[in-house]
Amino acid sequence: LEELGMVWDTADAQFAENLAAARAYYSEARTLAAPRHATALDKPVGQWLTNLRRPGGLGKDPERAARRAKQLAAIDPDWNPGGLGWTVDWQRHYTGLNALLAAGGTLDEILPGVTYRGDDIGRWLARQARDWTQLNTEQQHRLSEMGMKPAARPQKTATQTNTKAGATKGSDAFQRGVAALQQYIAREGKHVVGRQHVEELPDGTSVRLGVFLSNQKSRRDRLTEQQLAALAELGYDWAM
């Protein structure tokens, strides 16, 4: 029956079609860290991959989810950067840097304005050197293997130290907010959050989720690119 084209599960058949599109996209981009608007074989592969990375995106059945994750990893082991501790945006720029170096470029030549597939790799590279301490160990290791080093830091004054402490505190609060959003979306299956809703995290932390989401939207022009990317990956188009 299968040789005659019998489809036992339409969900698996659709997944296979999108997987073929993902494979085609990877053959050109060398990554599955596709922007949400990316297409391949007339399929919206960028949005499809974004959906898969969300909590429960691979399906509710654990066996099927594991099988699908294995199929995606066979194309690109880093298909889900969130599991590694960084964003899809970071992974795509990292792949672009790899491509430019493989083509004969050097780190000194990759300055702001040097792009790869529409992404400004030079600007991204300068930001990685500047914000080196905010990268996790694996990110630092991958960049170090390319010969990259953190930017030299000026001597800190007391004012600079206090400012950095405040920024770190704000970053921690943002990460708690994102974790609460992920938990809420996975449980409720929706992105709209009531203004007064409070989400309880497993560690006992309470997050005023409605207020958090409203605040991020109103100050989106002051969020970092990584923060915007984290919100966009959760499905909030205004963060794109």
VOVEX-559239 format. One line per 5 residues: number of its first residue (from 1); their letters; for each residue y negated, z, x negated of C-alpha. Coordinates in nm, 2 decimals. Each point is the difference from the previous one (the first is absolute). Layout:
BEGIN
NUM> A> Y Z X ~ ...
END
This chain:
BEGIN
1> LEELG> 0.00 0.00 0.00 ~ -0.24 0.08 -0.28 ~ 0.07 -0.34 -0.16 ~ -0.11 -0.15 0.33 ~ -0.33 0.19 -0.02
6> MVWDT> 0.08 0.30 0.22 ~ -0.27 0.27 -0.03 ~ 0.14 0.34 0.06 ~ -0.33 0.19 -0.03 ~ -0.33 -0.17 0.06
11> ADAQF> -0.19 0.27 -0.19 ~ 0.21 -0.07 -0.31 ~ -0.05 -0.37 0.05 ~ -0.38 0.04 0.01 ~ 0.02 0.23 -0.30
16> AENLA> 0.19 -0.27 -0.19 ~ -0.26 -0.26 0.08 ~ -0.28 0.22 -0.12 ~ 0.20 0.10 -0.31 ~ 0.02 -0.37 -0.09
21> AARAY> -0.38 -0.02 0.04 ~ -0.04 0.31 -0.23 ~ 0.22 -0.17 -0.26 ~ -0.21 -0.31 0.01 ~ -0.32 0.21 -0.03
26> YSEAR> 0.15 0.18 -0.30 ~ 0.09 -0.32 -0.18 ~ -0.37 -0.08 -0.01 ~ -0.17 0.34 -0.03 ~ 0.27 0.18 -0.20
31> TLAAP> -0.05 0.31 0.23 ~ 0.05 0.10 0.36 ~ -0.32 0.20 -0.01 ~ -0.15 -0.26 0.23 ~ -0.34 0.04 0.17
36> RHATA> 0.04 0.04 0.38 ~ -0.13 -0.35 0.06 ~ 0.26 -0.17 -0.23 ~ 0.23 -0.26 0.15 ~ 0.31 -0.19 -0.13
41> LDKPV> 0.22 -0.25 0.18 ~ -0.24 0.03 0.29 ~ 0.09 0.36 0.04 ~ -0.26 0.29 -0.02 ~ 0.19 0.16 -0.29
46> GQWLT> -0.29 0.23 -0.10 ~ -0.02 0.17 0.34 ~ 0.38 0.01 0.02 ~ 0.03 0.18 -0.34 ~ -0.28 0.24 0.10
51> NLRRP> 0.19 0.09 0.32 ~ 0.32 0.06 -0.20 ~ -0.17 0.24 -0.23 ~ -0.11 0.22 0.28 ~ 0.21 0.31 0.10
56> GGLGK> 0.30 -0.13 0.19 ~ -0.10 -0.36 -0.07 ~ 0.35 -0.10 -0.12 ~ 0.16 0.11 0.33 ~ 0.13 0.32 0.15
61> DPERA> 0.36 -0.06 -0.10 ~ 0.04 0.15 -0.35 ~ 0.27 -0.24 -0.11 ~ -0.20 -0.30 0.11 ~ -0.31 0.13 -0.17
66> ARRAK> 0.18 0.06 -0.32 ~ 0.14 -0.35 0.01 ~ -0.34 -0.15 0.06 ~ -0.16 0.20 -0.28 ~ 0.27 -0.12 -0.24
71> QLAAI> -0.06 -0.36 0.10 ~ -0.38 0.04 -0.07 ~ 0.06 0.18 -0.33 ~ 0.22 -0.29 -0.11 ~ -0.30 -0.22 0.02
76> DPDWN> -0.25 0.25 -0.14 ~ 0.10 0.35 -0.11 ~ -0.36 0.11 0.06 ~ -0.03 -0.14 0.35 ~ -0.10 0.34 0.14
81> PGGLG> -0.26 0.14 -0.25 ~ -0.07 0.30 0.22 ~ 0.34 0.14 -0.10 ~ -0.11 -0.01 -0.36 ~ -0.33 0.18 0.06
86> WTVDW> -0.25 -0.29 0.02 ~ -0.14 -0.26 0.24 ~ 0.09 -0.36 0.07 ~ -0.34 -0.09 -0.12 ~ 0.07 0.17 -0.34
91> QRHYT> 0.33 -0.18 -0.03 ~ -0.14 -0.34 0.08 ~ -0.28 0.04 -0.27 ~ 0.26 0.13 -0.25 ~ 0.21 -0.31 0.06
96> GLNAL> -0.31 -0.21 -0.05 ~ -0.07 0.17 -0.33 ~ 0.35 -0.07 -0.11 ~ -0.03 -0.37 0.09 ~ -0.33 -0.04 -0.19
101> LAAGG> 0.15 0.17 -0.31 ~ 0.31 -0.21 0.02 ~ -0.22 -0.31 0.01 ~ -0.15 0.09 -0.33 ~ -0.29 0.21 0.10
106> TLDEI> -0.09 0.33 -0.17 ~ -0.14 0.33 0.14 ~ -0.33 -0.06 -0.18 ~ -0.04 -0.34 0.18 ~ 0.08 0.13 0.35
111> LPGVT> -0.35 0.11 0.10 ~ -0.15 0.05 0.34 ~ 0.00 -0.34 0.17 ~ 0.33 -0.11 -0.13 ~ 0.22 -0.05 0.30
116> YRGDD> 0.36 -0.08 0.09 ~ 0.09 -0.13 0.34 ~ -0.34 0.11 0.13 ~ 0.02 0.36 -0.13 ~ -0.26 0.11 -0.27
121> IGRWL> 0.24 0.13 -0.26 ~ -0.27 0.06 -0.26 ~ -0.19 0.24 0.23 ~ 0.33 0.17 0.10 ~ 0.09 0.04 -0.37
126> ARQAR> -0.33 0.17 -0.09 ~ 0.05 0.24 0.29 ~ 0.35 0.10 -0.12 ~ -0.14 0.08 -0.35 ~ -0.28 0.20 0.16
131> DWTQL> 0.21 0.19 0.24 ~ 0.30 0.04 -0.23 ~ 0.06 0.37 0.08 ~ 0.03 -0.08 0.38 ~ 0.30 -0.23 -0.07
136> NTEQQ> 0.35 0.14 0.02 ~ 0.23 0.02 -0.30 ~ 0.18 -0.33 0.08 ~ -0.32 -0.19 0.05 ~ -0.13 0.12 -0.33
141> HRLSE> 0.33 -0.09 -0.16 ~ 0.00 -0.36 0.14 ~ -0.36 -0.06 -0.11 ~ 0.06 0.16 -0.34 ~ 0.29 -0.24 -0.07
146> MGMKP> -0.26 -0.28 0.04 ~ -0.21 0.16 -0.27 ~ -0.26 0.16 0.23 ~ -0.17 0.33 -0.08 ~ -0.22 0.22 0.21
151> AARPQ> -0.38 -0.05 -0.04 ~ -0.18 0.24 -0.23 ~ -0.15 0.28 0.19 ~ -0.35 0.14 -0.06 ~ -0.03 0.37 -0.07
156> KTATQ> 0.00 0.18 0.33 ~ -0.30 0.22 0.11 ~ 0.04 0.29 0.24 ~ -0.14 -0.21 0.28 ~ 0.25 -0.28 -0.07
161> TNTKA> 0.28 0.24 0.01 ~ -0.10 0.15 0.33 ~ -0.04 -0.35 0.15 ~ 0.35 -0.10 -0.12 ~ 0.14 0.32 0.15
166> GATKG> -0.16 -0.09 0.33 ~ 0.14 -0.36 -0.01 ~ 0.35 0.13 -0.07 ~ -0.02 0.23 0.30 ~ -0.11 -0.29 0.22
171> SDAFQ> 0.28 -0.21 -0.13 ~ 0.26 0.27 0.08 ~ -0.14 0.02 0.35 ~ 0.03 -0.38 0.05 ~ 0.36 0.00 -0.12
176> RGVAA> 0.08 0.28 0.25 ~ -0.17 -0.21 0.27 ~ 0.20 -0.31 -0.09 ~ 0.33 0.20 0.00 ~ -0.09 0.14 0.35
181> LQQYI> -0.07 -0.35 0.12 ~ 0.33 -0.13 -0.13 ~ 0.18 0.28 0.17 ~ -0.19 -0.05 0.33 ~ 0.06 -0.38 0.01
186> AREGK> 0.37 0.04 -0.08 ~ 0.05 0.25 0.28 ~ -0.23 -0.14 0.27 ~ 0.03 -0.37 -0.08 ~ -0.38 -0.06 0.05
191> HVVGR> -0.32 0.01 -0.21 ~ -0.24 0.14 0.26 ~ -0.07 0.37 -0.07 ~ -0.18 0.23 0.24 ~ -0.32 0.15 -0.14
196> QHVEE> 0.13 0.36 0.04 ~ 0.35 -0.07 -0.12 ~ 0.13 0.23 -0.28 ~ 0.30 -0.10 -0.21 ~ 0.22 0.26 -0.17
201> LPDGT> 0.15 -0.11 -0.33 ~ 0.34 0.13 -0.12 ~ -0.17 0.23 -0.26 ~ -0.19 0.18 0.29 ~ -0.33 -0.18 -0.06
206> SVRLG> -0.20 -0.09 0.31 ~ -0.19 -0.33 0.00 ~ -0.26 -0.07 0.27 ~ 0.13 -0.35 0.01 ~ -0.24 -0.15 0.26
211> VFLSN> -0.30 0.13 -0.18 ~ 0.14 -0.12 -0.34 ~ 0.06 -0.35 0.13 ~ -0.34 -0.02 0.16 ~ -0.17 0.12 -0.32
216> QKSRR> 0.18 -0.26 -0.21 ~ -0.10 -0.28 0.23 ~ -0.37 0.11 0.00 ~ -0.01 0.03 -0.38 ~ 0.23 -0.29 -0.09
221> DRLTE> -0.27 -0.16 -0.22 ~ 0.02 0.31 -0.22 ~ 0.38 0.00 -0.03 ~ 0.17 -0.12 -0.32 ~ 0.21 -0.32 0.00
226> QQLAA> 0.32 0.20 -0.02 ~ -0.10 0.22 0.29 ~ -0.09 -0.31 0.21 ~ 0.33 -0.16 -0.09 ~ 0.20 0.31 0.10
231> LAELG> -0.16 0.00 0.34 ~ 0.04 -0.38 0.04 ~ 0.37 0.03 -0.08 ~ 0.03 0.25 0.29 ~ -0.14 -0.27 0.23
236> YDWAM> -0.37 0.07 0.03 ~ -0.16 -0.34 -0.02 ~ -0.35 0.15 -0.04 ~ 0.10 0.12 -0.35 ~ 0.08 -0.36 -0.12
END
